[in-house]
Amino acid sequence: MNARLKKIADLIDDEAFSLDIGCDHAKLDIYLVQEKGHKKVASSDNKEGPLEKAKENIKKANCEDAIELLLGDGLDVYHRGIDTVVISGMGGYQMLKILKQGKKHLPSIKTLLLSPNNFIPKVRMEVSKLGYKIVEEELVQEKNMVYTILKFERGKKKLSSKDAFFGPILRKKRDALFLAQLEREQKAKELLLNLMPKKLSKRRHTLKKELKWIQEEK
């Protein structure tokens, strides 16, 4: 199992009943049962192909009694007892769409573990508006990619624009990956600003503001 999924697993509470949306081959769920001792896990996908592969892997791992397979879209598969939802490896807007479409189930879901591939500041801000607060954040590197993992729990805590941009907990930790990420972000935004037509004044203004934030944060 890759470092990203392992870190997600480590952030899931020991007594949680988790739903892994878009479970792919169910590697995370098998790990939760075999290595972390979870008694019950739900694995879902909206395509039969990945779910069949997950079923094969679960059978090989002898985890059939502990892992429940569900076919359906997003939180449509939610049922009573599930208190934790995991969504990883998809775009930030797709994650928000899943959560907003399944909004009626959110009061029953205590914890969200999210690892979006993009639009991370947007995810932080919008999920906070859904009645959750960030309780942990981690950066994980795999080859040349750095992934962000967000752990939310039910509750309210005001999130500033800067905290949404950088991550409130990552800002406090200021580890080597975070600082390296700032350097990469600065270079990418400087290049984009140089290439962007001046007529896109609103976008250029946003980029300049973000560059200023990065320089201040360093």
C-alpha positions in Angstrom: 0.0 0.0 0.0 1.3 3.5 -0.9 2.3 6.1 1.6 -0.7 8.3 1.0 -3.2 5.5 1.9 -1.2 4.4 4.9 -1.2 7.9 6.3 -5.0 8.1 5.8 -5.4 4.8 7.6 -3.3 6.0 10.5 -5.6 9.0 10.8 -8.7 7.0 11.1 -9.9 6.4 14.7 -9.5 2.9 15.9 -13.2 2.4 16.7 -14.4 4.0 13.5 -16.8 2.4 11.1 -15.6 3.9 7.9 -17.0 4.2 4.4 -14.3 4.3 1.7 -15.9 6.1 -1.3 -14.2 5.2 -4.6 -12.4 2.3 -2.9 -10.6 1.1 -6.1 -8.9 -2.2 -5.1 -9.9 -1.9 -1.4 -6.2 -1.8 -0.3 -7.0 0.8 2.4 -9.9 -1.2 3.7 -7.9 -4.5 3.9 -5.2 -2.6 5.7 -7.6 -1.3 8.2 -8.9 -4.8 9.0 -5.6 -6.6 8.9 -3.2 -4.1 10.5 -5.4 -1.8 12.6 -8.0 -4.4 13.8 -11.1 -2.7 12.5 -14.1 -5.0 12.9 -16.2 -3.4 10.1 -15.4 -1.4 7.0 -17.6 -0.3 4.0 -16.0 -0.1 0.6 -17.9 1.6 -2.3 -17.5 2.4 -5.9 -19.9 3.6 -8.7 -18.4 1.1 -11.2 -18.8 -2.6 -11.1 -15.3 -3.3 -12.5 -13.3 -1.8 -9.6 -15.7 -3.3 -7.1 -15.2 -6.8 -8.6 -11.4 -6.3 -8.3 -11.9 -5.2 -4.7 -14.0 -8.3 -4.1 -11.2 -10.5 -5.4 -8.6 -8.7 -3.1 -10.9 -8.9 -0.1 -11.4 -12.7 -0.7 -7.6 -13.3 -1.0 -7.0 -11.3 2.2 -9.7 -13.4 4.0 -11.5 -10.2 5.0 -15.0 -11.0 3.6 -16.7 -10.9 7.0 -15.3 -7.5 7.9 -15.6 -5.6 4.6 -19.0 -4.7 3.1 -19.0 -3.9 -0.6 -21.5 -1.2 -1.8 -22.2 -0.2 -5.4 -23.4 3.3 -5.9 -22.6 7.0 -6.2 -21.0 8.9 -3.3 -23.0 9.1 -0.1 -26.0 7.4 -1.8 -24.6 4.1 -0.3 -24.5 5.5 3.2 -26.3 3.5 5.9 -26.7 3.7 9.7 -23.6 3.1 11.8 -21.1 4.6 9.4 -19.4 7.5 11.3 -16.3 8.2 9.1 -16.1 8.9 5.4 -12.9 8.6 3.3 -12.5 10.1 -0.1 -9.1 10.1 -1.7 -7.5 10.5 -5.1 -10.1 12.6 -7.0 -10.5 16.3 -7.8 -11.5 18.7 -5.1 -14.7 19.8 -6.8 -15.8 16.2 -7.3 -15.3 15.6 -3.6 -17.4 18.7 -2.7 -20.1 17.6 -5.1 -20.3 14.2 -3.4 -20.5 15.8 0.1 -23.1 18.4 -0.9 -25.3 15.9 -2.8 -25.2 13.7 0.3 -25.7 16.6 2.7 -28.6 14.9 4.5 -26.3 12.2 5.8 -23.6 14.6 7.1 -25.1 15.1 10.6 -24.5 11.3 11.2 -20.9 11.4 10.0 -18.5 12.4 12.7 -15.2 12.4 10.7 -14.1 13.1 7.1 -10.7 12.0 5.7 -10.1 13.8 2.4 -7.1 13.8 0.1 -8.0 15.9 -2.9 -5.8 16.0 -6.0 -6.4 19.8 -6.5 -8.3 22.8 -5.3 -7.3 22.1 -1.7 -8.0 25.6 -0.3 -11.5 25.4 -1.8 -12.1 22.0 -0.1 -10.9 23.4 3.3 -13.2 26.4 3.1 -16.3 24.6 1.7 -16.1 21.6 4.1 -15.8 24.0 7.0 -19.1 25.6 5.8 -20.7 22.2 6.0 -20.2 22.1 9.8 -16.8 20.5 10.1 -13.5 21.8 11.5 -10.0 20.7 10.5 -8.3 18.7 13.3 -5.3 17.3 11.5 -3.4 17.8 8.2 -0.5 15.9 6.7 1.7 16.1 3.6 2.9 12.9 2.1 5.4 12.6 -0.7 5.3 9.8 -3.3 8.0 10.1 -6.0 7.7 13.7 -7.3 4.2 14.3 -6.0 3.2 15.8 -2.6 -0.3 14.9 -1.4 -2.4 16.7 1.2 -4.5 14.8 3.7 -7.2 16.6 5.6 -9.0 15.3 8.7 -12.3 17.0 9.6 -14.5 16.4 12.6 -18.0 17.8 13.3 -17.8 21.2 14.8 -17.3 24.9 14.1 -14.2 26.9 13.8 -13.7 30.0 11.7 -11.3 29.5 8.9 -9.5 32.5 7.5 -8.6 32.9 3.8 -4.9 32.4 4.7 -5.6 29.3 6.7 -7.7 27.9 3.8 -4.8 28.6 1.4 -2.0 27.2 3.5 -3.7 24.9 6.0 -4.1 26.0 9.6 -2.3 23.0 11.0 0.4 22.8 8.3 1.2 26.4 9.0 1.9 25.5 12.7 4.0 22.4 11.9 6.1 24.1 9.2 7.8 20.9 8.3 10.3 20.4 5.5 7.6 19.3 3.0 5.5 22.3 3.8 8.4 24.7 3.2 9.4 22.9 0.0 5.8 23.2 -1.2 5.9 26.9 -0.6 9.0 27.2 -2.8 7.3 25.2 -5.6 4.1 27.2 -5.3 5.9 30.5 -5.5 7.8 29.5 -8.6 4.7 28.2 -10.3 2.7 31.3 -9.6 5.4 33.6 -10.6 5.7 31.8 -14.0 1.9 31.9 -14.4 1.8 35.6 -13.6 4.5 36.3 -16.2 2.5 34.4 -18.9 -0.9 35.6 -18.0 -2.4 38.4 -20.3 -2.8 41.7 -18.5 -6.5 41.9 -19.5 -7.2 39.1 -16.9 -6.8 41.7 -14.2 -9.0 39.9 -11.6 -7.0 36.7 -11.9 -3.7 38.6 -11.9 -4.7 40.4 -8.7 -5.5 37.1 -7.0 -2.1 35.6 -8.0 -0.3 38.7 -6.7 -2.1 38.4 -3.4 -1.2 34.7 -3.1 2.4 35.4 -4.0 2.5 38.0 -1.2 1.1 35.5 1.3 3.7 32.9 0.3 6.5 35.4 0.7 5.2 36.4 4.1 4.7 32.8 5.2 8.3 31.9 4.3 
